[in-house]
Amino acid sequence: MEKIKLYSHDTEVGEVDSDTFELAKMELKDGKTLLGVVEVLMKNGFTSALAVRIALNARKSNNRSRP
C-alpha cells in the first residue's frame, strides 16, 4: 500500500495510506462537505487535526484534477 504525504503550506506534516486518501477524495466528489469527510475519518480512528489535513489535501487534489 502506497503512502501519501500530507502538506501544509509546502511543509510535510505527515503520511496516510493511499486507501484512506482515496476514500476522502471519493467522499468529496460524492458531494460531502469538508466537515462531513472529517467526521468519516474521525470515525475511522484519525485525530481531528489529521482528519482535517487529510480532507484539505484531498480537496486540493480533486481541484487539481478538474479539466
Helices and strands as residue ranges (DSSP letters): E 3-8, E 11-17, H 18-29, H 34-43, H 48-64
